[in-house]
Amino acid sequence: MKKCPYCNNLIQEYWSYCHHCDKPLLVNVQNQDRITDGHLYDDKIDYNINYSYSTYEPKANRSLYDINLNIDENFDAKIQNIDKTIDNHITSGKPIGLLLFEKASLYYLKKNYDFALKTLENALNNFQADDDILNIAISYNEMGLIQEDLGFHDNSIYHFEKSIDLLRKINDVNKLIKVYNNIANVYYLIKDIEHSYEYYDKALNLAVKENLIPEEIKTSSNLVDILFNLKDYDKIDKILKRNLEYFRQIGDYYGIIITLIKIGKLNYLIGPDKFDSSFKNLLKALEIINRIKVNDKFSVENKAKLEWECLFYLGKLYLAQNHYNESEDYLFRSLEAIRISEIGSSDIQESIILESLGNLFEKKGDFKKSIEYYKLASELYYKFGDDLNYAELKYKIAQIFLKFDELESIKNFEETLDIFKDLNYFKRVAEILHKLGDIYVNRNVIELAISYFQQAKEFFMDLNDDFNVKLIKEKIISLDDSYTDKT
């Protein structure tokens, strides 16, 4: 039996990570063969680090109001003290807007978003009375962040737009770049790629124009997420190489981790020829994460935010190579991490992991488990109004049911058919009608089978799909010789 190289405890040959210290292991699954340059980790990086928040970390830098709060203190006592100070300021006629910012920040840290929002609205009124444009803009930005956390994306965009208009007036470039990134992020969450790209591009151009390199790096890293959607892999590669070099130069370990994960994701998406590089970079990122001590500056939630995507793509890599046990291990660890992370969009990310678990169990031939995880994922897609992914998963579920429960398959195909019709996704409509025709042929319900084939043929004709039109015509003719006279 081998020993873990990190904690020296005994480990099993098949473990992909040490169950004692939770470090990734290069055991069993050809991991050692994947390391093409002879060593896994970069000698330039000192892994014995005491983590503190990176200046790169996006969520920590989205606020425009910098406040140093001692979060070890009792929140309620701190709020009571601020309230007393506010009362004194009101009595003496002093402004209270900044005190309200501090109070709102405490409510936000307590995750009492309703009170945080009401306090910010009060602050906004005070700043408007004083015609304090900068702090009015800051108020709108902070309110936008809370609306985003609450899932009210339209309201969030409205508040960010108000902040942008004001910051343009006073030409506060640094803050403007931040709000451009904030609004781009919301558009990304609602899958409005065009507007998301527009605002990231504005932020990037402004950062380049003003020679604000840190802001340029942060924005370009955010822009990479859009470029993944556009499959502009060459541009992604150039951005990530430059960013990684920058983060290494300034010793920003958060930036290094995020960039390594994105490089791993990029190489996974490019395909099997880049899987070695994908493994290498993801394992590098995971190693750094696991070397960081959990403390008051780096919580369990902070760790989970960093590691969930790294674990997810390791699971996807193993799944692509049919290493099912390792894939299952990493995907479940990713699912656990996303549930711990408290990311605002964690339900969306969870649906992606659940869908991959459904795919894993489908490949393993465990169809009941596959359906279970596809259903869980589809419910989350439905919750967030992602009708297309919801329909696609119901379509997958219908296809799996076809293997062992024909009636349940028909039910799911018919439900999915209505959704795709509403979405005007006629290619999938035609395919489902074709499948339903085949099912009813197998059930010897010929009249209904012909009806579905006729409908499918019409859709395929509209799609100019001559191959399927010809195929379905032949099926109809074989079922009913009289069909030739009708056509």
Buried (B, 14 or more C-beta within 10 A) or exposed (E): EEEBEBEEEEBEEEBBBBEBEBBBBBBBBEBEEBBEEEEBEBEEBEEEBEBEEBBBBBEEBBBBBEEEEEEEEEBEEBBEEBEEBBEEBEEEEEBBBBBBBBBBBBBBEBEBBEBBBBBBEBBBEBBBEEEBBBBBBBBBBBBBBBBBBBBBBEBBBBBBBBBBEBBEEEEBBBBBBBBBBBBBBBBBBBBBBEBBBBBBBBBBBBBBEBEBEBBBBBBBBBBBBBBBEEEBBEEBBEBBEBBBEBBBEBEBBBBBBBBBBBBBBBBBBBEEEBBBBBBBBBBBBBBBBBBBEEEEEBEEEBBBBBBBBBBBBBBBBBBBBEBBEBBBBBBBBBBBBBBBBBBBBBBBBBBBBBBBBBBBBBEBEBBEBBBBBBBBBBBBBBEBEBBBBBBBBBBBBBBBBBEEBBEBBBEBBEBBBEBBBEBEBBBBBBBBBBBBBBBBBEEEEEEBBBBBBBBBBBBBBEBEBEEBBEBBBEBBEEBBEEBEEEE
